[in-house]
Amino acid sequence: IAQGMHTKSRAWVTRRNGQQQQRLSQLGGGPADALAQSPLNALSSAMGNGAAAAANGAAGSFMDGLLGLGKGAAEPETVSMEEEHLLTGHVKAVLALVVDEPTGRLYSSSTDATVRAWDLADMACVAVIRGHSKPVTKLQLLGGRLLFTAAGGAVRVWDTQSFVCLAKIRTSFYSGAIRSMLVTKDGTIYVGHQDTTVKKYLPINAAAAAEAAGTAGVPFSPRASGPG
């Protein structure tokens, strides 16, 4: 029995090697060529290209490199990476991130009910935004000047220069917590609730609010559209 199992195992290895050799011949090269064309090496090359492109103010090479991996490739290999920097300050779990590339600023929200603004050049926290009483689960920037945050059933709008809260929007209590949020360019707010509904809020004078952001008391009065 043992001899039969050994024979079957040897036959499987032989068949597997034959398949690999056939794959190499289809690639038009030997093991070295196959290694050079592997998804892992292609990804490493793409990431290297991406870093260089970012330094030149463009991310085209990085994106093109990643998109190229999907052409006729099998499941991508898992790549282990080490963090380049560690930002600390939140005392509880970090729930959401959004970046404003023109200003080089990153915003993070947490279960500790705060939002932190980070300067990516210095990798330092420049502001801690407080106001919510529940975990801040969603973040979105509008025009780089307005920051929308969602916690529980409330949405707040902040000026990203003064960090002043411009508006507090309370959604329907019966809809439960906000699970998703999207803000369009004109300031229309869509929120997905715990009760399976999506609601649309139409801000009045949104354009004026965006232009005058940073002035305390700017009117930003949403009215609900649809049931609830």
Secondary structure, 3 states (H helix, E strand, C coil): CHHHHHHHHHHHHHHHHHHHHHHHHHHCCCHHHHHHCCHHHHHHHHHHHHHHHHHCCCCHHHHHHHHHCCCCCCCCCCCCCCCCCCCCCCCCCEEEEEEECCCCEEEEEECCCCEEEEECCCCEEEEEECCCCCCEEEEEEECCCEEEEEECCEEEEEECCCCCEEEEEECCHHHCCEEEEEECCCCCEEEEECCCCEEEEEEECHHHHHHCCCCCCCCCEEEEECCC
